[in-house]
Amino acid sequence: MSISPITSMSSSATAGVQSSFQQRRSEFQQLSQALQSGDLSAAQKAYSSLTQSSSNSSSSSSSSSNQNNPLAQDFQAIGKALQSGDLQGAQTAFAQLQKDASAKAASQSQQAGGTSRAHHGHHRRHVDADSGGDSSGSTNATTTTGSSGSSTGSTNGTIVNLLA
């Protein structure tokens, strides 16, 4: 009996997604560094670059869904502050973005953690009572993925995923 994946992506499509993610992550780190160092011009440039690459890779984003998304609201607040030349306002909005992203990452980790702890590492064969103990063709393997990495890494990932 052969098991095939439900969905599959070509290696070139996977590489494209990874490349796009890495680009956004790099741009986000540039924005973070510019805001931390107090460089308004570099922050404006990084924000502009980040929003351009984000709009190029996503064909549509619903403004109504962004109104209910604290991360999107924080990101928009950063943009408004940078556009008006308000470095301190951008830094404050960025700090709020990090706080909200950390809270979201922690919430997602808790939700995933309950499931993964309950099933982690259990791979067993289920025997059908009617088959007289023959387990051929009735294999059930459960795999899980846990969360790993530092809170900064998961925060950046959450923020970058918002921009995807």
Stockholm file with secondary structure:
# STOCKHOLM 1.0

chainA/1-164         MSISPITSMSSSATAGVQSSFQQRRSEFQQLSQALQSGDLSAAQKAYSSLTQSSSNSSSSSSSSSNQNNPLAQDFQAIGKALQSGDLQGAQTAFAQLQKDASAKAASQSQQAGGTSRAHHGHHRRHVDADSGGDSSGSTNATTTTGSSGSSTGSTNGTIVNLLA
#=GR chainA/1-164 SS CCCCCSSCCCHHHHHHHHHHHHHHHHHHHHHHHHHHHTCHHHHHHHHHHHHHHHHHHCSCCCHHHHHTCHHHHHHHHHHHHHHTTCHHHHHHHHHHHHHHHHHHHHHHHHHHHHHHHHHTTCEEECCCGGGTTCCTTCEEECCCCCCCSCHHHHHHHHHHHHHC
#=GC SS_cons         CCCCCSSCCCHHHHHHHHHHHHHHHHHHHHHHHHHHHTCHHHHHHHHHHHHHHHHHHCSCCCHHHHHTCHHHHHHHHHHHHHHTTCHHHHHHHHHHHHHHHHHHHHHHHHHHHHHHHHHTTCEEECCCGGGTTCCTTCEEECCCCCCCSCHHHHHHHHHHHHHC
//
